[in-house]
């Protein structure tokens, strides 16, 4: 599908929203997995001045109903009719389906949205609307409490995409796999980067692997969490891997420490891997660098500013969101000079490249010593039998809190020997008091999506299982 056809669908859905009584500033929710309908609805909200709010379909019905009520949402798109019936018991809204859906060939949903050469010429003129007006809401991960509703403008996304492509080149000959959910800022960033560059977006279909998507769509750009990258690079048979990796130009990695073996595997396959530091409030990427073993994530991209105050990262710039939405109004917690406190700890090297020490509110004290979980996690994930790891503090009468680790094992049968090796590795590379005293397997009842691990939910699930 080219962008001209996409634009026609957007205009149809924008007209549908108008008929349904949607007005500028109204919030339109989407409870759905990634699909063409959501992409069209996002751009229709841009056209009409409505605010697009994607909600994870993995949330419980009660949670979705709570969000709809709290945000005073009247129009909701839900891709699953059975789910819609369940939600009807909790909330009173108008349900709608983008009107073009019934006539679509199902294959359209899994094929690349190829651009035409005149993609830029069919974009709405800049004077047709205010790019600074609210466009979408993304729920934050809630790492320090209840998720907040981060409000962005189209201008935020444009500046973010324009600055990002200076480091990761993107043209109208490229295809980016939409491997991140649209309710995550990383997913929306892919849509906007591709639109700005006239690139293709390939939608994922749940029945097919990432490798199959790469081959079918000749994908050139990927956004992967570390565990996905490890699976693609090390757990795919050699023939499939050779076929699936030949087209890849850029692999943007996140969701954990990037180990040396991943970097070496990317180099061996002529893949340029990138690491970045970003956040919802800054419309995705803030810094970006080629993946490296030095531990830095590069310098701030264009349209972003960054400084360190007392070991904590502060940011500002054109990518900074409009603020947190609430019934009481918009709140953007910045200082008098417009700087936003990320509450992440980090430092800059002599070249102005950023390294992350960890989340300030993840730190805990063990016998008077500060423990930064991310430092230990970086050592743990270097083990070949570890996909991902979370370190947290468990109560102890003598030391207050002791380090414990939750491990996603590649081979659970090797758990015992792996735990011994991990404890020894932390003792050797960091300090003996930082070694985890207990190891827990990764819980099966916590779904993970996007670039960030749901740290609090994973820890809570492990503690609940251990007490059961």
N, C-alpha and C positions, 0 to 999 in steps of 0.2 A: 504494500500500500504506500503511495507517495503522500507527501504532505498536503498536496492540493485536495486529494480525496479525504484525508483526515480533517482538513479545514471544513469541508462540506458537512461532515458528520458533526463537527463541533457546532456549526451554525444551526443545524437541526435540533440538537439537544439544547442549545441556548434558547431557541424559540420555544421548545417544550417547557423549559423552566419558567419562561415568562408567562406562558399560558397557565401554568400551575400556580402563578401568583408570586413567584420568587422575586424579591427586590434586592437592590444593591445593599450589601451588608448582611443579608440573611446567610445563615450557615447551612450548607447542604452536606449531609453525612453520606458516607459510602461504607457499607459493611461488606467487604468483599476481599477475595484474593486478587492478585494482580491480573488485570484483563484489559481489553481494549476499551470497555465501557468506562472504567475508572480514568483512563488517560483522557478520553474524550470529555468526561465530566469535569476534570481539572481545568482543561482549556475553556470549556463552556462557562465555568465560574469566572475565569479571567475576563471573558467577553462581557458577561452580564454584571460583573461587580459583586457576585455572590462569593462566599467563602467556602472553599472546599475543605472538608474534614474527613479524611480516611480513618476508619476505626478497624483495628485488627479483628478479624473474624474468629480468632482464637480466644477472645475474651468471653467470659461467661455472659449469658443473657442478662443477668441482673446488672453486670458491670456496664454493658452496652446501653441498657435502659437508663442507668444512672447518668452516663455521659450525655445521652440525648436529652434527658430532662434538664440537666445542669446547664447545657448550652442552649436550651430553648429552641431545639431544632424541630422544624415542622415537616421538612422534606427529607426522605431517606431512601437511598438506593441500596437494595440488598439482593445479591446475586442468587441466593438460595431461598426458594419458596418455603421450604419446610422451616428454615431458620426464621423467616419472616413471620410465620404463624406462631412460633414460640415467642418471639419478641412482642407480638400483639397482646400477649397476656400481661406484659409489663409496662407498655407505653402506648400512648395514642399519637400517631403520626400519619402523614400521608406517604404511602410507599409508591415509588415509581420505578420504571425501567426505562433507560434511554431508548427512545423509540426506534432507532435503527437496528436494534439487536436482533429482532425476529427475522430480518432478512439477510443476516450475515451468514456466510459460509463458515462453519466451525473452524476450518483450517486457517482462516484469517487470524484467529487468536494466537496461533503459534508460529506464524511466519514473520519475517522481518519487515518492518515498516520502511521500505526503501524510499529514499528521497528522490524527487525530481530535481533537475538542475536549477529550476526557478523557485526553490522552496522559500528563499528569503523574500521574494517578491509578493508572495501571497499572505505574508504575516500582516496582522492589523497595523495600521499606521499608529505611530507613537502618540499622535495628538487625538486619537479616538478615545483614549481612556487615560487615567492617571496611573502610571506604573508604581506609584508609591502607595496606592490604596491596598487594603488587606486582600490577600488572595487565598491563603490557606492557613489551616491550623495543623500543627504536628504535635502530638502528645510526647512530652519528654519521657525518658526512661524511668524517671522517678527514683534515681539512685540515692537521693537524700530525703525521700519521703514520697508523698502523693504526687503522681505525674502532673505536670503543668501543661497548659495549652499555649504553645509557642505560636505566635502569629507572624506570618511573613507577607511581604509584598512581592510582586513580580520583579521589581527592581532588585530586591535582595537576591533572587535567583539568577537574574541576568549578570549582576556583578560577580556572583559566585562562579558561574559557569565561565565567564570571560577570563577571570583570573586563573581558573584551574587549567584552561586549555593552553596557557603559556608554558606549563610544565609538562602536561600530558597532551600531546598533539592529537587533534580530533578533526577529521574532515568529512566531506559528504560521501567519501568512499568507504567509510568505516561503519562498523556495527557494534553496538554495546548491548550485552546481554542484561536484561532487567532481572538480575538475580537477587535484588533486595526489595522488600515490600514497599509499596507506596505510602504506607503509614509511617515509614522511617524516612528521615531527611535524606539519607543516602539514595533511596529509591527515587524520590522527587528530583534529586540532583541529576540523576542519569537522564530523566525525561527532559530537563531543561538544558543540560549540556548538549544533548543530541539535537534539540530544536534549534539552539543557537548556531550550531555548526552544520546543520542540515544532514546529520548522521542518522543511520538507521537504529531503531530500537527493536530488539528481539524479545518477545514475551516468552516466559518459561511455561512449559506444560508439566504438571506434576508427575505424569507417567514416564517422563523421559529424564535421563541424567544430564548433568551439565556437559559432559563429553559429547553426548548426542546433539545437544543444542549447538555447541561450538561447530561441529562438523556440518550440520544441516544449514546453519545460518552464516557460515564462514565468519564467525564472530572474531572481531579484532581487539575488543576491549572487555575486560572483566572486572567486577568488584566482588571480592571474595573475603570471607572471614578466614582466619588462619587454618582452621580445621578443614574447610572446603579446599583450600589450596593444597594442604598436605594430602588429602584424599586424591585430588586430581593429579598431583605430581608423583606420588609414591604408591598409591593403591590401585591404579589403573593398569591393566595389562599393557605390555610394551607396544603391541600393534595398534591398539585403540589410542594409546597416549600419543604415538607418533602422528596419527591422523588428526587428533583433536587439538594438538598444540601448534601445528605449523602456521595457522593463520593469526595467532595471538601476537599483537603488538605491545599491549600494555595490560598489566595486571595490578590493580589497586588493592592492596591488602590492608586488613584491619581486624579488629576483634581479638587482639592478643599479640604477644611478642613474636617477632619475625626472626626465626632461628636461621643459623648459618646454612643448614642443609637445604632449607627452602630457597634461600638466595642462590646457592650453588646449582640447584636443580633448574631454577629459572634461567640462569646463565647458560647452562648446558643445552637448554632448549631454545636459546636465542629469544627469550622473553624478557622484556624490560619490566621489572617489578618495582612498584612504588609503595612507600609508606607515607601516612599522613596523620596529622592531628586535626581533629575537627569536632564540631558539636552542633546540635540542633539550633541553638541560639545564634550561631554564625552561618547558618544556611549551608552546612556541610564543611568542606575542607577549609582549614585555616593555614596550615603549612603542608608542604609536600616535598618529598625527596626520593631519590632512587633508594631502593631498599639497601640497607647497609648493616654491617655488624658493629658499627660504632654506637648504635643506639639512638641516633638523632632522627628527627622527622622533618628536617629541612627548615628553611626560613619562611617567614610569612609571604603568602602569595599577594599579588596585586589587589588593591582595594581592602586589604586587611592590615591592621596594626597590632603589635603584640609587645608587652613589656612584663618584666618580672618584678613583683613587689613582695619582699619578705618571703621569697621562695614560692609565691603563688602567681599563676598566670592570669593576666588581665588582657582583654582584647577590645577592639573597637573597629569601626570602618563601615563601608557601604553595605557589607553583608550582614551587619548586625540586625537582628530581627526587630519587629516593631514593639514587641513586649509580650507579656503574658496576658491572655484574655481571661476575664472573669465577669460575672454579672455586675460587679461594682465598677467595671471599666478596665481600661488598658493600663498595665503597670510594667514599666521597663526599669529594672533596678540597676541603674548606672550612676557613677559618681558625677560630680559637677562638670567634669570634662568629657563625659560620654563614655568612660571606660567601664567594661563589664567584668565582674569577678567570676572567673570560670570555676573557682574552688579546686582546680587541679594544681598539683605541685610540679614544678619543672625548673629548668635552667637553660641558659643560652651559652654555647661555646664561643670561642674567639671569632668564629665566622658567622655568628648570629643564628646558628642552627639550634633548634629546640629539642631538648630531651625531656621526657616525662618521668617524674619520680613516682607519681601515683595520685590517687584521689585523696584530698585532704581528709574527707570524712570516712575513708576506709582504714586509716591508720588506727592502731590500738597500742596499748602499753603492756609490755610483758616484764614484770619484775623491775620496773623503772626504765626499761629500754623501749624506745619507739620502734614499732614494727610497721613497715610499709608493705602491705601484701603484694603489690605489683612487683616489687624487687624479687621476692621469693618465687612468684609465679613464673617469672622470666627464666629462672633456673629450672623449674619443674617441666615446663613445656619443651625444653631442649632434649628431654629424654625421648627416645624413639617410640616408646609405648604410651605416650601421653598426647592426646589431641588438644585438650584444654584443661586448665586448672584454676581453682579459686582458693585463696588462702583467707582464713578468718580467725577470729579469736574465740576460744572456748573457755568457759569459766574454770578457774583453778583457785583453791583456797590459799595457796602459798604465793603464787605469782600474779594473781588477779586474772590474767588472760594468757593462754598458751596458744601458739600457732597450730592450726589444723588445716588440712588440705582436702579439697574435693577434686577427684581426678576422673577425667573422661579417658578411660583406658582404651587403647587400640585393641588389645587382646586382654580381656578380663581374666583369662586363665593365668596370666603372669602377674596378677595383682600383688601377691605376697613378695616376690623377688623384686618387683618394680618399686614397691614402697621402701624396701631396705636400701635400694640404690639411690632413690630420691632423697631420703634422709641424709645419707652419706654425702651426696653431691652438694646439698645445701650447706652442710657443715664445712665442707672443704672450700666452697666458693664464696660463702658469705660469713657466717659465724655459727657456732654450735647452738647458741640460744635461739637462732632463727629457724632451726629445723622443725618441721611439722611433727607434733607428738602423736597425732592421729591422722589416718587417711580414710576417706570415705569414697565409695564409688559414686559416679555421677547419677543423680536421680532420673528415673525414666518418666516421671510425671510432670516435668517442667519443659515446656516447648521453648525453643530458642529461635529467634528470627532477627534479621538485621545484623548490624555490625557489633552490637553490644550484647554481652551476656547479661541475662537478668540475674545479677549477682545476689540481690536480696532474696529473690524467689528461690534460687537454687539452695542457698544456705538454709532458708526456712524449711524447705522440703526435706533436706538431709536431717536437720534437727528433729523434725516431726517424725521421720521414719525411724530414727535412732531411739526415740522415746516410746514408740508404739510397742 
